[in-house]
Amino acid sequence: MYGTSNKKLTPNARTLRKNMTKEERKLWYEFLRNLPCKVHRQYVIGTYIVDFYCANANLVIELDGAQHFEDEAKSRDAKRDNFLCENGITVLRYSNLEINHNFQGVCQDIWNHLPASVTS
């Protein structure tokens, strides 16, 4: 489905897990790790490392800092999102600003994207 995972990315993913941004830590510790389904942090899919991945929901959650709003980064993100979508994965993107100022709204939106089989 995802093609060959790049095993060379695994050490980088491990480092990213150990050095999460404050917004990633907040979302992880205050919401995602308590969900009734397994969520992976800094997970390798194909040639990409995604911030959070829930296989039960085919769902990727990305948190975007300011650098993601630059033209080159937007282009890279669009390419990655297209790859994930072509493989049946829904991508949810939230800015760090949303995490800091609308945390409950972000959590509710993620919850709304989980299948009923997971949330009931």
ABEGO torsion letter per residue (X at the ends): XAEBBBAAAAAAAAAAAAABBAAAAAAAAAAAAABABBBBBGBBBEABBBABBBAAAGBBBBBBBAAAABAAAAAAAAAAAAAAAAAGBBBBBBBAAAAAAAAAAAAAAAAAABBAAAAX
